[in-house]
Amino acid sequence: MNNSSTSTAQSVTEHSGLVAVLTDLQRQGWRASELWDGEAWGPIHASWSADEIAKHAAETDLAKLRFLSESPAGHEGVMLLVWGNSPIELIADITMANGFSEAVELAQRSVWPNYPEEE
């Protein structure tokens, strides 16, 4: 067992894992555009950092984030977040079309190299 990777995985929280995933998705050309707060979709302001988006998403137990692709433009993806599980299980469901699921999996592997397995 590699103790350094285990301790790294254990230090990732739901919040820090989501921030890392959001940052990686942005790098891949997927921009978070809207947040479902349990009652309605609201805009994610362009000035919000990944940390701010994660904080707003944490305000409800079942949050959804809508993403728009920048290249090619116009594709959409949705991510369902369920707080309170292990950090690797925070993202409970995603849109499987237009390359979004592949982008999310790649982003998750940047945080958890053995995703979908916990360390």
N, C-alpha and C positions, 0 to 999 in steps of 0.2 A: 504494500500500500504506500502510495506516495503521500507523505504527511503534508508537504507544502501545498499540493493541489487540494487536499482535503480541508486544510485550514482555510484556504482561500474560498472554497465553496461554502464553508460554514459561515464565513464572515459576510456573505452576500445576503442582504435583507430583501424583503419584497420591494421596498422603495428603491434601494440601490440597484437591484437587478432590473427593475422597470426603467430606471433612468438610463442604465447602460443599453438596454434593448432599444429604447426610444432614440438614443443618440446614434446607435448603429443603423437603425431604420432610416434616420435622416441622412446619414452618410450614403445609404443605398438609394436615396431619392424618394423615400416615402415620408411625407409630412403629415403629422397629426393635425387634423383640421377641425374636428368637432368632438365634444364630450357629452355622452348620455349620462345624466346624473340620477337616473331612476325615474324621472318624470318627463324630461324633454332634452332635445339636442341643443347644446349651446356652443358658440364658436370658441375655438382655441386661438387666442391672440398670437399673431406672428412674433410678438416680442417675448412670449413665454419661453423659458428654458425647459429642457427635459425635466429638470427638477421641479419646476413649477407645475408642469403638466401632471407629473406623478402625484404631487401634493393635492391638486384639485381632484384627480381621479380617486384618491384615497378617501375622499369625503363621503363616498357611498360604498356599500358592500359589493354591489354588482354594477360596476361601471363599464361603459363601452367607449372605445376610442375609434373614431373614423379617420382613415388615412387617405390621402390622395397621392397618386404617383406623379412625380415631376417629369419622368422620362421613361416610357412614353406618358405624356400628359393625359389625364382623364380617367385613369384606372382608379378604382376605389377598393379599400379593404377595411374590415371592421375587426376589432379585437375585443373580446369579452374578458374582463378582469374580475376574479373572485378572490377577495382579500381573506386572509386568515388561514390559508393552507401553507404548505412549504413554499418558499420563494420560487422554486422551479415550476410550481403548479399554479402560480398567479394567473398566467395567461391560460384561460380555460377553453377558449374557442376562438377561431379565426376564420376569415374568409379564405376559401381555398382557391380562388380564381385569380387570374391576371398576375401570377408570380408573387402574390402577397404572402402566401403560406411559406414559400421558399425563402423569402426575405426575412420573415419572422424566425424561421428555424435557424437561418444563418446568424441572425442577431442573438438568438438564445445560445447558440454554440460559442459566440464570442464571450458570453458570461459563464456558461457551464459547458466546458469542452466536451463532456460526455453526454450532453443532452440527447435524448430525453431521460436518461438515467441520472439519478442523484449520485453524487460522489460517494 
